[in-house]
Amino acid sequence: MTRRELSDGEWELIEPFLPIGRYGPFPQRLREQFEGVIWRFRTGSQWREM
């Protein structure tokens, strides 16, 4: 597991609060998309993190 990945326990706590619906993200990629957002705010998209 890398720094940006959530553990299964963390994901179980977060998943019910994320919007999935008519205009929301695709459910099959929701975890990847959320981890991307976490990475973006944690690193500020620094070059060394790419």
mmCIF entry with sequence, helices, sheets and N, C-alpha, C, O atoms, coordinates in Angstrom:
data_MODEL
# 
_entry.id   MODEL 
# 
_entity.id                         1 
_entity.type                       polymer 
_entity.pdbx_number_of_molecules   1 
# 
_entity_poly.entity_id                      1 
_entity_poly.type                           'polypeptide(L)' 
_entity_poly.nstd_linkage                   no 
_entity_poly.nstd_monomer                   no 
_entity_poly.pdbx_seq_one_letter_code       MTRRELSDGEWELIEPFLPIGRYGPFPQRLREQFEGVIWRFRTGSQWREM 
_entity_poly.pdbx_seq_one_letter_code_can   MTRRELSDGEWELIEPFLPIGRYGPFPQRLREQFEGVIWRFRTGSQWREM 
_entity_poly.pdbx_strand_id                 A 
# 
loop_
_entity_poly_seq.entity_id 
_entity_poly_seq.num 
_entity_poly_seq.mon_id 
_entity_poly_seq.hetero 
1 1  MET n 
1 2  THR n 
1 3  ARG n 
1 4  ARG n 
1 5  GLU n 
1 6  LEU n 
1 7  SER n 
1 8  ASP n 
1 9  GLY n 
1 10 GLU n 
1 11 TRP n 
1 12 GLU n 
1 13 LEU n 
1 14 ILE n 
1 15 GLU n 
1 16 PRO n 
1 17 PHE n 
1 18 LEU n 
1 19 PRO n 
1 20 ILE n 
1 21 GLY n 
1 22 ARG n 
1 23 TYR n 
1 24 GLY n 
1 25 PRO n 
1 26 PHE n 
1 27 PRO n 
1 28 GLN n 
1 29 ARG n 
1 30 LEU n 
1 31 ARG n 
1 32 GLU n 
1 33 GLN n 
1 34 PHE n 
1 35 GLU n 
1 36 GLY n 
1 37 VAL n 
1 38 ILE n 
1 39 TRP n 
1 40 ARG n 
1 41 PHE n 
1 42 ARG n 
1 43 THR n 
1 44 GLY n 
1 45 SER n 
1 46 GLN n 
1 47 TRP n 
1 48 ARG n 
1 49 GLU n 
1 50 MET n 
# 
_struct_asym.id          A 
_struct_asym.entity_id   1 
# 
loop_
_struct_conf.conf_type_id 
_struct_conf.id 
_struct_conf.pdbx_PDB_helix_id 
_struct_conf.beg_label_comp_id 
_struct_conf.beg_label_asym_id 
_struct_conf.beg_label_seq_id 
_struct_conf.pdbx_beg_PDB_ins_code 
_struct_conf.end_label_comp_id 
_struct_conf.end_label_asym_id 
_struct_conf.end_label_seq_id 
_struct_conf.pdbx_end_PDB_ins_code 
_struct_conf.beg_auth_comp_id 
_struct_conf.beg_auth_asym_id 
_struct_conf.beg_auth_seq_id 
_struct_conf.end_auth_comp_id 
_struct_conf.end_auth_asym_id 
_struct_conf.end_auth_seq_id 
_struct_conf.pdbx_PDB_helix_class 
_struct_conf.details 
_struct_conf.pdbx_PDB_helix_length 
HELX_P HELX_P1 AA1 ASP A 8  ? ILE A 14 ? ASP A 8  ILE A 14 1 ? 7  
HELX_P HELX_P2 AA2 GLU A 15 ? PHE A 17 ? GLU A 15 PHE A 17 5 ? 3  
HELX_P HELX_P3 AA3 PRO A 27 ? ARG A 29 ? PRO A 27 ARG A 29 5 ? 3  
HELX_P HELX_P4 AA4 LEU A 30 ? THR A 43 ? LEU A 30 THR A 43 1 ? 14 
HELX_P HELX_P5 AA5 TRP A 47 ? GLU A 49 ? TRP A 47 GLU A 49 5 ? 3  
# 
_struct_conf_type.id          HELX_P 
_struct_conf_type.criteria    ? 
_struct_conf_type.reference   ? 
# 
loop_
_atom_site.group_PDB 
_atom_site.id 
_atom_site.type_symbol 
_atom_site.label_atom_id 
_atom_site.label_alt_id 
_atom_site.label_comp_id 
_atom_site.label_asym_id 
_atom_site.label_entity_id 
_atom_site.label_seq_id 
_atom_site.pdbx_PDB_ins_code 
_atom_site.Cartn_x 
_atom_site.Cartn_y 
_atom_site.Cartn_z 
_atom_site.occupancy 
_atom_site.B_iso_or_equiv 
_atom_site.pdbx_formal_charge 
_atom_site.auth_seq_id 
_atom_site.auth_comp_id 
_atom_site.auth_asym_id 
_atom_site.auth_atom_id 
_atom_site.pdbx_PDB_model_num 
ATOM 1   N N  . MET A 1 1  ? 0.849   -1.169 0.000   1.00 0.00 ? 1  MET A N  1 
ATOM 2   C CA . MET A 1 1  ? 0.000   0.000  0.000   1.00 0.00 ? 1  MET A CA 1 
ATOM 3   C C  . MET A 1 1  ? 0.901   1.241  0.000   1.00 0.00 ? 1  MET A C  1 
ATOM 4   O O  . MET A 1 1  ? 1.815   1.357  0.816   1.00 0.00 ? 1  MET A O  1 
ATOM 5   N N  . THR A 1 2  ? 0.634   2.146  -0.908  1.00 0.00 ? 2  THR A N  1 
ATOM 6   C CA . THR A 1 2  ? 1.409   3.376  -0.979  1.00 0.00 ? 2  THR A CA 1 
ATOM 7   C C  . THR A 1 2  ? 0.824   4.419  -0.035  1.00 0.00 ? 2  THR A C  1 
ATOM 8   O O  . THR A 1 2  ? -0.204  4.190  0.602   1.00 0.00 ? 2  THR A O  1 
ATOM 9   N N  . ARG A 1 3  ? 1.488   5.557  0.045   1.00 0.00 ? 3  ARG A N  1 
ATOM 10  C CA . ARG A 1 3  ? 1.026   6.615  0.944   1.00 0.00 ? 3  ARG A CA 1 
ATOM 11  C C  . ARG A 1 3  ? -0.348  7.140  0.589   1.00 0.00 ? 3  ARG A C  1 
ATOM 12  O O  . ARG A 1 3  ? -1.090  7.580  1.468   1.00 0.00 ? 3  ARG A O  1 
ATOM 13  N N  . ARG A 1 4  ? -0.702  7.102  -0.701  1.00 0.00 ? 4  ARG A N  1 
ATOM 14  C CA . ARG A 1 4  ? -1.967  7.706  -1.099  1.00 0.00 ? 4  ARG A CA 1 
ATOM 15  C C  . ARG A 1 4  ? -3.145  6.745  -1.025  1.00 0.00 ? 4  ARG A C  1 
ATOM 16  O O  . ARG A 1 4  ? -4.293  7.171  -1.149  1.00 0.00 ? 4  ARG A O  1 
ATOM 17  N N  . GLU A 1 5  ? -2.888  5.471  -0.828  1.00 0.00 ? 5  GLU A N  1 
ATOM 18  C CA . GLU A 1 5  ? -3.963  4.491  -0.803  1.00 0.00 ? 5  GLU A CA 1 
ATOM 19  C C  . GLU A 1 5  ? -4.603  4.412  0.587   1.00 0.00 ? 5  GLU A C  1 
ATOM 20  O O  . GLU A 1 5  ? -3.930  4.527  1.611   1.00 0.00 ? 5  GLU A O  1 
ATOM 21  N N  . LEU A 1 6  ? -5.901  4.215  0.590   1.00 0.00 ? 6  LEU A N  1 
ATOM 22  C CA . LEU A 1 6  ? -6.638  4.035  1.836   1.00 0.00 ? 6  LEU A CA 1 
ATOM 23  C C  . LEU A 1 6  ? -6.670  2.558  2.195   1.00 0.00 ? 6  LEU A C  1 
ATOM 24  O O  . LEU A 1 6  ? -6.702  1.693  1.320   1.00 0.00 ? 6  LEU A O  1 
ATOM 25  N N  . SER A 1 7  ? -6.662  2.284  3.483   1.00 0.00 ? 7  SER A N  1 
ATOM 26  C CA . SER A 1 7  ? -6.857  0.904  3.902   1.00 0.00 ? 7  SER A CA 1 
ATOM 27  C C  . SER A 1 7  ? -8.337  0.553  3.722   1.00 0.00 ? 7  SER A C  1 
ATOM 28  O O  . SER A 1 7  ? -9.175  1.440  3.554   1.00 0.00 ? 7  SER A O  1 
ATOM 29  N N  . ASP A 1 8  ? -8.644  -0.718 3.757   1.00 0.00 ? 8  ASP A N  1 
ATOM 30  C CA . ASP A 1 8  ? -10.043 -1.137 3.600   1.00 0.00 ? 8  ASP A CA 1 
ATOM 31  C C  . ASP A 1 8  ? -10.918 -0.597 4.726   1.00 0.00 ? 8  ASP A C  1 
ATOM 32  O O  . ASP A 1 8  ? -12.074 -0.238 4.499   1.00 0.00 ? 8  ASP A O  1 
ATOM 33  N N  . GLY A 1 9  ? -10.372 -0.541 5.935   1.00 0.00 ? 9  GLY A N  1 
ATOM 34  C CA . GLY A 1 9  ? -11.127 0.000  7.066   1.00 0.00 ? 9  GLY A CA 1 
ATOM 35  C C  . GLY A 1 9  ? -11.452 1.475  6.899   1.00 0.00 ? 9  GLY A C  1 
ATOM 36  O O  . GLY A 1 9  ? -12.565 1.913  7.191   1.00 0.00 ? 9  GLY A O  1 
ATOM 37  N N  . GLU A 1 10 ? -10.463 2.242  6.424   1.00 0.00 ? 10 GLU A N  1 
ATOM 38  C CA . GLU A 1 10 ? -10.695 3.669  6.178   1.00 0.00 ? 10 GLU A CA 1 
ATOM 39  C C  . GLU A 1 10 ? -11.746 3.863  5.092   1.00 0.00 ? 10 GLU A C  1 
ATOM 40  O O  . GLU A 1 10 ? -12.612 4.731  5.204   1.00 0.00 ? 10 GLU A O  1 
ATOM 41  N N  . TRP A 1 11 ? -11.665 3.057  4.046   1.00 0.00 ? 11 TRP A N  1 
ATOM 42  C CA . TRP A 1 11 ? -12.608 3.179  2.946   1.00 0.00 ? 11 TRP A CA 1 
ATOM 43  C C  . TRP A 1 11 ? -14.029 2.865  3.399   1.00 0.00 ? 11 TRP A C  1 
ATOM 44  O O  . TRP A 1 11 ? -14.972 3.524  2.960   1.00 0.00 ? 11 TRP A O  1 
ATOM 45  N N  . GLU A 1 12 ? -14.200 1.878  4.264   1.00 0.00 ? 12 GLU A N  1 
ATOM 46  C CA . GLU A 1 12 ? -15.531 1.534  4.763   1.00 0.00 ? 12 GLU A CA 1 
ATOM 47  C C  . GLU A 1 12 ? -16.160 2.686  5.544   1.00 0.00 ? 12 GLU A C  1 
ATOM 48  O O  . GLU A 1 12 ? -17.381 2.843  5.538   1.00 0.00 ? 12 GLU A O  1 
ATOM 49  N N  . LEU A 1 13 ? -15.339 3.487  6.213   1.00 0.00 ? 13 LEU A N  1 
ATOM 50  C CA . LEU A 1 13 ? -15.858 4.642  6.951   1.00 0.00 ? 13 LEU A CA 1 
ATOM 51  C C  . LEU A 1 13 ? -16.254 5.791  6.019   1.00 0.00 ? 13 LEU A C  1 
ATOM 52  O O  . LEU A 1 13 ? -17.222 6.502  6.287   1.00 0.00 ? 13 LEU A O  1 
ATOM 53  N N  . ILE A 1 14 ? -15.519 5.971  4.941   1.00 0.00 ? 14 ILE A N  1 
ATOM 54  C CA . ILE A 1 14 ? -15.713 7.115  4.049   1.00 0.00 ? 14 ILE A CA 1 
ATOM 55  C C  . ILE A 1 14 ? -16.778 6.870  2.984   1.00 0.00 ? 14 ILE A C  1 
ATOM 56  O O  . ILE A 1 14 ? -17.550 7.775  2.667   1.00 0.00 ? 14 ILE A O  1 
ATOM 57  N N  . GLU A 1 15 ? -16.829 5.684  2.437   1.00 0.00 ? 15 GLU A N  1 
ATOM 58  C CA . GLU A 1 15 ? -17.684 5.380  1.285   1.00 0.00 ? 15 GLU A CA 1 
ATOM 59  C C  . GLU A 1 15 ? -19.151 5.787  1.435   1.00 0.00 ? 15 GLU A C  1 
ATOM 60  O O  . GLU A 1 15 ? -19.711 6.316  0.475   1.00 0.00 ? 15 GLU A O  1 
ATOM 61  N N  . PRO A 1 16 ? -19.807 5.574  2.579   1.00 0.00 ? 16 PRO A N  1 
ATOM 62  C CA . PRO A 1 16 ? -21.230 5.947  2.676   1.00 0.00 ? 16 PRO A CA 1 
ATOM 63  C C  . PRO A 1 16 ? -21.494 7.445  2.528   1.00 0.00 ? 16 PRO A C  1 
ATOM 64  O O  . PRO A 1 16 ? -22.622 7.842  2.234   1.00 0.00 ? 16 PRO A O  1 
ATOM 65  N N  . PHE A 1 17 ? -20.481 8.275  2.725   1.00 0.00 ? 17 PHE A N  1 
ATOM 66  C CA . PHE A 1 17 ? -20.665 9.724  2.660   1.00 0.00 ? 17 PHE A CA 1 
ATOM 67  C C  . PHE A 1 17 ? -20.409 10.316 1.275   1.00 0.00 ? 17 PHE A C  1 
ATOM 68  O O  . PHE A 1 17 ? -20.634 11.508 1.068   1.00 0.00 ? 17 PHE A O  1 
ATOM 69  N N  . LEU A 1 18 ? -19.945 9.508  0.332   1.00 0.00 ? 18 LEU A N  1 
ATOM 70  C CA . LEU A 1 18 ? -19.627 10.006 -1.003  1.00 0.00 ? 18 LEU A CA 1 
ATOM 71  C C  . LEU A 1 18 ? -20.843 9.918  -1.918  1.00 0.00 ? 18 LEU A C  1 
ATOM 72  O O  . LEU A 1 18 ? -21.600 8.949  -1.868  1.00 0.00 ? 18 LEU A O  1 
ATOM 73  N N  . PRO A 1 19 ? -21.024 10.935 -2.750  1.00 0.00 ? 19 PRO A N  1 
ATOM 74  C CA . PRO A 1 19 ? -22.212 10.960 -3.612  1.00 0.00 ? 19 PRO A CA 1 
ATOM 75  C C  . PRO A 1 19 ? -22.080 10.007 -4.798  1.00 0.00 ? 19 PRO A C  1 
ATOM 76  O O  . PRO A 1 19 ? -21.111 10.062 -5.556  1.00 0.00 ? 19 PRO A O  1 
ATOM 77  N N  . ILE A 1 20 ? -23.054 9.153  -4.939  1.00 0.00 ? 20 ILE A N  1 
ATOM 78  C CA . ILE A 1 20 ? -23.156 8.314  -6.128  1.00 0.00 ? 20 ILE A CA 1 
ATOM 79  C C  . ILE A 1 20 ? -24.591 8.467  -6.592  1.00 0.00 ? 20 ILE A C  1 
ATOM 80  O O  . ILE A 1 20 ? -25.529 8.154  -5.859  1.00 0.00 ? 20 ILE A O  1 
ATOM 81  N N  . GLY A 1 21 ? -24.750 8.937  -7.779  1.00 0.00 ? 21 GLY A N  1 
ATOM 82  C CA . GLY A 1 21 ? -26.092 9.144  -8.260  1.00 0.00 ? 21 GLY A CA 1 
ATOM 83  C C  . GLY A 1 21 ? -26.113 9.485  -9.727  1.00 0.00 ? 21 GLY A C  1 
ATOM 84  O O  . GLY A 1 21 ? -25.215 9.120  -10.486 1.00 0.00 ? 21 GLY A O  1 
ATOM 85  N N  . ARG A 1 22 ? -27.127 10.173 -10.102 1.00 0.00 ? 22 ARG A N  1 
ATOM 86  C CA . ARG A 1 22 ? -27.336 10.494 -11.503 1.00 0.00 ? 22 ARG A CA 1 
ATOM 87  C C  . ARG A 1 22 ? -26.187 11.310 -12.099 1.00 0.00 ? 22 ARG A C  1 
ATOM 88  O O  . ARG A 1 22 ? -25.800 11.093 -13.248 1.00 0.00 ? 22 ARG A O  1 
ATOM 89  N N  . TYR A 1 23 ? -25.645 12.243 -11.322 1.00 0.00 ? 23 TYR A N  1 
ATOM 90  C CA . TYR A 1 23 ? -24.579 13.104 -11.823 1.00 0.00 ? 23 TYR A CA 1 
ATOM 91  C C  . TYR A 1 23 ? -23.259 12.892 -11.088 1.00 0.00 ? 23 TYR A C  1 
ATOM 92  O O  . TYR A 1 23 ? -22.306 13.634 -11.323 1.00 0.00 ? 23 TYR A O  1 
ATOM 93  N N  . GLY A 1 24 ? -23.183 11.918 -10.220 1.00 0.00 ? 24 GLY A N  1 
ATOM 94  C CA . GLY A 1 24 ? -21.970 11.683 -9.446  1.00 0.00 ? 24 GLY A CA 1 
ATOM 95  C C  . GLY A 1 24 ? -20.940 10.871 -10.211 1.00 0.00 ? 24 GLY A C  1 
ATOM 96  O O  . GLY A 1 24 ? -21.132 10.581 -11.392 1.00 0.00 ? 24 GLY A O  1 
ATOM 97  N N  . PRO A 1 25 ? -19.854 10.502 -9.555  1.00 0.00 ? 25 PRO A N  1 
ATOM 98  C CA . PRO A 1 25 ? -18.789 9.734  -10.204 1.00 0.00 ? 25 PRO A CA 1 
ATOM 99  C C  . PRO A 1 25 ? -19.235 8.305  -10.492 1.00 0.00 ? 25 PRO A C  1 
ATOM 100 O O  . PRO A 1 25 ? -20.257 7.844  -9.984  1.00 0.00 ? 25 PRO A O  1 
ATOM 101 N N  . PHE A 1 26 ? -18.463 7.623  -11.305 1.00 0.00 ? 26 PHE A N  1 
ATOM 102 C CA . PHE A 1 26 ? -18.753 6.228  -11.629 1.00 0.00 ? 26 PHE A CA 1 
ATOM 103 C C  . PHE A 1 26 ? -18.448 5.355  -10.414 1.00 0.00 ? 26 PHE A C  1 
ATOM 104 O O  . PHE A 1 26 ? -17.334 5.414  -9.894  1.00 0.00 ? 26 PHE A O  1 
ATOM 105 N N  . PRO A 1 27 ? -19.393 4.554  -9.948  1.00 0.00 ? 27 PRO A N  1 
ATOM 106 C CA . PRO A 1 27 ? -19.193 3.770  -8.724  1.00 0.00 ? 27 PRO A CA 1 
ATOM 107 C C  . PRO A 1 27 ? -18.013 2.801  -8.797  1.00 0.00 ? 27 PRO A C  1 
ATOM 108 O O  . PRO A 1 27 ? -17.351 2.571  -7.784  1.00 0.00 ? 27 PRO A O  1 
ATOM 109 N N  . GLN A 1 28 ? -17.737 2.230  -9.967  1.00 0.00 ? 28 GLN A N  1 
ATOM 110 C CA . GLN A 1 28 ? -16.657 1.247  -10.062 1.00 0.00 ? 28 GLN A CA 1 
ATOM 111 C C  . GLN A 1 28 ? -15.278 1.877  -9.913  1.00 0.00 ? 28 GLN A C  1 
ATOM 112 O O  . GLN A 1 28 ? -14.312 1.160  -9.650  1.00 0.00 ? 28 GLN A O  1 
ATOM 113 N N  . ARG A 1 29 ? -15.154 3.192  -10.071 1.00 0.00 ? 29 ARG A N  1 
ATOM 114 C CA . ARG A 1 29 ? -13.864 3.865  -9.940  1.00 0.00 ? 29 ARG A CA 1 
ATOM 115 C C  . ARG A 1 29 ? -13.856 4.880  -8.797  1.00 0.00 ? 29 ARG A C  1 
ATOM 116 O O  . ARG A 1 29 ? -12.940 5.698  -8.710  1.00 0.00 ? 29 ARG A O  1 
ATOM 117 N N  . LEU A 1 30 ? -14.831 4.841  -7.945  1.00 0.00 ? 30 LEU A N  1 
ATOM 118 C CA . LEU A 1 30 ? -14.985 5.854  -6.906  1.00 0.00 ? 30 LEU A CA 1 
ATOM 119 C C  . LEU A 1 30 ? -13.794 5.882  -5.949  1.00 0.00 ? 30 LEU A C  1 
ATOM 120 O O  . LEU A 1 30 ? -13.308 6.953  -5.586  1.00 0.00 ? 30 LEU A O  1 
ATOM 121 N N  . ARG A 1 31 ? -13.335 4.720  -5.551  1.00 0.00 ? 31 ARG A N  1 
ATOM 122 C CA . ARG A 1 31 ? -12.208 4.676  -4.615  1.00 0.00 ? 31 ARG A CA 1 
ATOM 123 C C  . ARG A 1 31 ? -10.954 5.282  -5.250  1.00 0.00 ? 31 ARG A C  1 
ATOM 124 O O  . ARG A 1 31 ? -10.248 6.048  -4.595  1.00 0.00 ? 31 ARG A O  1 
ATOM 125 N N  . GLU A 1 32 ? -10.666 4.955  -6.501  1.00 0.00 ? 32 GLU A N  1 
ATOM 126 C CA . GLU A 1 32 ? -9.501  5.513  -7.189  1.00 0.00 ? 32 GLU A CA 1 
ATOM 127 C C  . GLU A 1 32 ? -9.611  7.033  -7.313  1.00 0.00 ? 32 GLU A C  1 
ATOM 128 O O  . GLU A 1 32 ? -8.630  7.749  -7.114  1.00 0.00 ? 32 GLU A O  1 
ATOM 129 N N  . GLN A 1 33 ? -10.787 7.509  -7.636  1.00 0.00 ? 33 GLN A N  1 
ATOM 130 C CA . GLN A 1 33 ? -10.990 8.943  -7.780  1.00 0.00 ? 33 GLN A CA 1 
ATOM 131 C C  . GLN A 1 33 ? -10.810 9.654  -6.440  1.00 0.00 ? 33 GLN A C  1 
ATOM 132 O O  . GLN A 1 33 ? -10.193 10.718 -6.382  1.00 0.00 ? 33 GLN A O  1 
ATOM 133 N N  . PHE A 1 34 ? -11.336 9.082  -5.378  1.00 0.00 ? 34 PHE A N  1 
ATOM 134 C CA . PHE A 1 34 ? -11.207 9.695  -4.064  1.00 0.00 ? 34 PHE A CA 1 
ATOM 135 C C  . PHE A 1 34 ? -9.751  9.706  -3.605  1.00 0.00 ? 34 PHE A C  1 
ATOM 136 O O  . PHE A 1 34 ? -9.292  10.688 -3.021  1.00 0.00 ? 34 PHE A O  1 
ATOM 137 N N  . GLU A 1 35 ? -9.025  8.620  -3.865  1.00 0.00 ? 35 GLU A N  1 
ATOM 138 C CA . GLU A 1 35 ? -7.617  8.585  -3.506  1.00 0.00 ? 35 GLU A CA 1 
ATOM 139 C C  . GLU A 1 35 ? -6.820  9.617  -4.307  1.00 0.00 ? 35 GLU A C  1 
ATOM 140 O O  . GLU A 1 35 ? -5.839  10.163 -3.803  1.00 0.00 ? 35 GLU A O  1 
ATOM 141 N N  . GLY A 1 36 ? -7.227  9.886  -5.536  1.00 0.00 ? 36 GLY A N  1 
ATOM 142 C CA . GLY A 1 36 ? -6.592  10.930 -6.328  1.00 0.00 ? 36 GLY A CA 1 
ATOM 143 C C  . GLY A 1 36 ? -6.794  12.311 -5.726  1.00 0.00 ? 36 GLY A C  1 
ATOM 144 O O  . GLY A 1 36 ? -5.884  13.140 -5.742  1.00 0.00 ? 36 GLY A O  1 
ATOM 145 N N  . VAL A 1 37 ? -7.966  12.554 -5.204  1.00 0.00 ? 37 VAL A N  1 
ATOM 146 C CA . VAL A 1 37 ? -8.247  13.836 -4.548  1.00 0.00 ? 37 VAL A CA 1 
ATOM 147 C C  . VAL A 1 37 ? -7.409  13.963 -3.275  1.00 0.00 ? 37 VAL A C  1 
ATOM 148 O O  . VAL A 1 37 ? -6.847  15.022 -2.999  1.00 0.00 ? 37 VAL A O  1 
ATOM 149 N N  . ILE A 1 38 ? -7.332  12.894 -2.517  1.00 0.00 ? 38 ILE A N  1 
ATOM 150 C CA . ILE A 1 38 ? -6.508  12.916 -1.306  1.00 0.00 ? 38 ILE A CA 1 
ATOM 151 C C  . ILE A 1 38 ? -5.056  13.195 -1.673  1.00 0.00 ? 38 ILE A C  1 
ATOM 152 O O  . ILE A 1 38 ? -4.406  14.018 -1.028  1.00 0.00 ? 38 ILE A O  1 
ATOM 153 N N  . TRP A 1 39 ? -4.546  12.533 -2.682  1.00 0.00 ? 39 TRP A N  1 
ATOM 154 C CA . TRP A 1 39 ? -3.168  12.746 -3.120  1.00 0.00 ? 39 TRP A CA 1 
ATOM 155 C C  . TRP A 1 39 ? -2.946  14.201 -3.512  1.00 0.00 ? 39 TRP A C  1 
ATOM 156 O O  . TRP A 1 39 ? -1.926  14.794 -3.161  1.00 0.00 ? 39 TRP A O  1 
ATOM 157 N N  . ARG A 1 40 ? -3.891  14.769 -4.232  1.00 0.00 ? 40 ARG A N  1 
ATOM 158 C CA . ARG A 1 40 ? -3.755  16.147 -4.703  1.00 0.00 ? 40 ARG A CA 1 
ATOM 159 C C  . ARG A 1 40 ? -3.640  17.116 -3.545  1.00 0.00 ? 40 ARG A C  1 
ATOM 160 O O  . ARG A 1 40 ? -2.786  18.003 -3.570  1.00 0.00 ? 40 ARG A O  1 
ATOM 161 N N  . PHE A 1 41 ? -4.477  16.970 -2.530  1.00 0.00 ? 41 PHE A N  1 
ATOM 162 C CA . PHE A 1 41 ? -4.437  17.898 -1.409  1.00 0.00 ? 41 PHE A CA 1 
ATOM 163 C C  . PHE A 1 41 ? -3.294  17.605 -0.440  1.00 0.00 ? 41 PHE A C  1 
ATOM 164 O O  . PHE A 1 41 ? -2.804  18.512 0.233   1.00 0.00 ? 41 PHE A O  1 
ATOM 165 N N  . ARG A 1 42 ? -2.874  16.365 -0.366  1.00 0.00 ? 42 ARG A N  1 
ATOM 166 C CA . ARG A 1 42 ? -1.761  16.030 0.519   1.00 0.00 ? 42 ARG A CA 1 
ATOM 167 C C  . ARG A 1 42 ? -0.439  16.533 -0.041  1.00 0.00 ? 42 ARG A C  1 
ATOM 168 O O  . ARG A 1 42 ? 0.406   17.014 0.713   1.00 0.00 ? 42 ARG A O  1 
ATOM 169 N N  . THR A 1 43 ? -0.251  16.430 -1.339  1.00 0.00 ? 43 THR A N  1 
ATOM 170 C CA . THR A 1 43 ? 1.037   16.766 -1.939  1.00 0.00 ? 43 THR A CA 1 
ATOM 171 C C  . THR A 1 43 ? 1.067   18.132 -2.588  1.00 0.00 ? 43 THR A C  1 
ATOM 172 O O  . THR A 1 43 ? 2.142   18.709 -2.750  1.00 0.00 ? 43 THR A O  1 
ATOM 173 N N  . GLY A 1 44 ? -0.081  18.667 -2.962  1.00 0.00 ? 44 GLY A N  1 
ATOM 174 C CA . GLY A 1 44 ? -0.091  19.918 -3.710  1.00 0.00 ? 44 GLY A CA 1 
ATOM 175 C C  . GLY A 1 44 ? 0.400   19.699 -5.129  1.00 0.00 ? 44 GLY A C  1 
ATOM 176 O O  . GLY A 1 44 ? 0.795   20.648 -5.806  1.00 0.00 ? 44 GLY A O  1 
ATOM 177 N N  . SER A 1 45 ? 0.377   18.454 -5.584  1.00 0.00 ? 45 SER A N  1 
ATOM 178 C CA . SER A 1 45 ? 0.839   18.052 -6.923  1.00 0.00 ? 45 SER A CA 1 
ATOM 179 C C  . SER A 1 45 ? 2.305   18.424 -7.158  1.00 0.00 ? 45 SER A C  1 
ATOM 180 O O  . SER A 1 45 ? 2.654   18.969 -8.205  1.00 0.00 ? 45 SER A O  1 
ATOM 181 N N  . GLN A 1 46 ? 3.134   18.134 -6.203  1.00 0.00 ? 46 GLN A N  1 
ATOM 182 C CA . GLN A 1 46 ? 4.562   18.400 -6.345  1.00 0.00 ? 46 GLN A CA 1 
ATOM 183 C C  . GLN A 1 46 ? 5.179   17.442 -7.341  1.00 0.00 ? 46 GLN A C  1 
ATOM 184 O O  . GLN A 1 46 ? 4.750   16.293 -7.454  1.00 0.00 ? 46 GLN A O  1 
ATOM 185 N N  . TRP A 1 47 ? 6.162   17.900 -8.048  1.00 0.00 ? 47 TRP A N  1 
ATOM 186 C CA . TRP A 1 47 ? 6.801   17.105 -9.096  1.00 0.00 ? 47 TRP A CA 1 
ATOM 187 C C  . TRP A 1 47 ? 7.384   15.817 -8.525  1.00 0.00 ? 47 TRP A C  1 
ATOM 188 O O  . TRP A 1 47 ? 7.289   14.769 -9.163  1.00 0.00 ? 47 TRP A O  1 
ATOM 189 N N  . ARG A 1 48 ? 7.981   15.869 -7.347  1.00 0.00 ? 48 ARG A N  1 
ATOM 190 C CA . ARG A 1 48 ? 8.620   14.678 -6.771  1.00 0.00 ? 48 ARG A CA 1 
ATOM 191 C C  . ARG A 1 48 ? 7.610   13.594 -6.439  1.00 0.00 ? 48 ARG A C  1 
ATOM 192 O O  . ARG A 1 48 ? 7.997   12.437 -6.273  1.00 0.00 ? 48 ARG A O  1 
ATOM 193 N N  . GLU A 1 49 ? 6.349   13.921 -6.338  1.00 0.00 ? 49 GLU A N  1 
ATOM 194 C CA . GLU A 1 49 ? 5.309   12.942 -6.035  1.00 0.00 ? 49 GLU A CA 1 
ATOM 195 C C  . GLU A 1 49 ? 4.710   12.309 -7.290  1.00 0.00 ? 49 GLU A C  1 
ATOM 196 O O  . GLU A 1 49 ? 3.923   11.368 -7.181  1.00 0.00 ? 49 GLU A O  1 
ATOM 197 N N  . MET A 1 50 ? 5.058   12.795 -8.460  1.00 0.00 ? 50 MET A N  1 
ATOM 198 C CA . MET A 1 50 ? 4.475   12.287 -9.705  1.00 0.00 ? 50 MET A CA 1 
ATOM 199 C C  . MET A 1 50 ? 4.954   10.907 -10.021 1.00 0.00 ? 50 MET A C  1 
ATOM 200 O O  . MET A 1 50 ? 4.558   10.333 -11.036 1.00 0.00 ? 50 MET A O  1 
# 
